[in-house]
Amino acid sequence: MLKQIKGLHHVTSIASGAQENNAFFTKSLGLRRVKKTVNFDNPKLYHLYYGNEAGSPGTVITYFPNPNAKARQEGTGEVSVTRFSVPKGSILWWEQYFTESGITHLPRETTFGQAQLPFLGPDGENLALVEANEARAPWRTPSVPEGHAIRGFHSVELRLKDTGPTKDLLRFMGYETAGQEGNRTRLVCPAVSTANVIDLMEDPEAPAAQQGAGSVHHIAFSVETREDQMEVQKTLTEAGWAVTSVKDRDYFWAIYFRSPEGILFEVATNEPGFARDEDAAHLGEELRLPKQHEHLREELLENYLEPITEP
């Protein structure tokens, strides 16, 4: 069993428009854009990162805006919900705020004893706020009072035809079963106290999901160092998982493999972080390009990357 994994590192999704996506996460939800860069594998697409002040592991949701992305089809074999953590007593404020802001939200729910408020992102993605005991500091912004602000991730939910094989994998990765409610199983990573929950929703009759705008592209698990990552890579490979070589993503190193139902899992290092190429006080303000794509800057800005006007 792996002992190096420390909960979620980041969640990466697909968007249709960069401007709308940026405004929603920075203005409507009050997160900080900590990096404006491009997709390593397709530099014609942005890669936008939003999180707390430093973009700490466990707080960062990222997007690949793609104006040509088709609409997603919900189903099994996908990350079906991404949940953020807010302080206890905050959901009533958020419910009123969403109503006044025209953000689509669903009735409050209680899952495993925690109040949560489901809502939809700009591409119809399923998001939720969960009330929890929170010590993490939020990004301070005029749009959301500090006492109600998002602290980072609470959990993700995977919708699966059969939860058994994925539960076995996550337990091998260091997670422990923490509860069962109907067809939902909760697993928790005991190594950390935040961004440490994964819910598995079993739905054997649902069709397979089709990825598109609003889909989660992959989820990333956190490890402290490159040495920890190498141990994870070695152990997973020896257990029969097809793990990639290490990829340098500038702000972390990454390895990838697919879960039993095809969900893309990443294991990302906590080092070096988002301040490696920008002053911490000015994260996300300028377009940063991977060195191999720097020669494309003028072409990308002129022909491919949608201008982002700050809200």
C-alpha positions, 0 to 999 in steps of 0.5 A: 500500500502507498503511504506517500499520497497526501490527498488531492493536488488539483482538479483539471476540467474542460471549458468552452470560453476562457473569458467566462471561465475566468470571470466565474472562478475569480469574480463569482467564486472569489478564487485567485487566478494563480497561473495563466499559461497554455496546455503543454500538449496543445499550446493553442489552448489556455491552461488557467489555474485558480486557487488560494493565495499561493495556489497550495496543493488541495486548493487549485482547480484548473481549466483547458478552455477550448472554444471547439469543445463539444458539450459533455454527456454525463455518465459513468467513468467520470468525475461527476462532482467537484466539491469545495470546502467553506466554513460552517454556517456559510451555505445560507450566505452562498445560497442567497448570493447565487440567487442574486448572481443568477448562478444555478444552484440546487436545494441544500443537501446533507451527505455524511452529516455535512451540509452541502450546496450543489451548483453549476459552473458556466459549462454546466459542470457539477460543483458543490460547496460543503460546510466543514471545520476549516483552518485554511486561509482563503484568497481575500477578494471584494466579491466574497466575504472572508468568513464565507470564502472557499478554502480549497477542495473538500472532495470529488465524486466519481460516478462508476458502473462498479465501485469495487475495482476503483475502491480497491485501487484507492485503498492501495493508494492509501485511502480508507473506507469511511462510510456508506450511504445508499449507493455512495461510498466515502473514502478518506486519505488519513495522511491529511485533514483537508482535500482528502475525500473521494466519494464513489457513486455506483450507477450500473444502469447509466451510459458511459460518459462522453467528455466535453466542455464541463467535464473533468479531464483528470484529478491529481493526487499530491505527493511532497517530493519527486522522490515520493513520486518515484516511489509511487511510480515504481509501486504502481507499475509493479502492481500492474498499472500502466504509469507514464514517465515523469512529465515536467509541468513547470510548477510540479512534476506529474505521472499519469495512469487510468483508473479501472473505468478509465478516469485519468489519475495524475500524481503531482509533486508539491514542488516547486510551486507557482512562484517559480517564475512569477513574484508571489504578489503577482501570480497569474497576471501575465501569460507564462509559456513553457520554454518550448512554446515561448517562440510561439507567443506572438502567434498564440496571442494573435491567432488562438488565445482569447483575450481575457478581460479582468472582471 
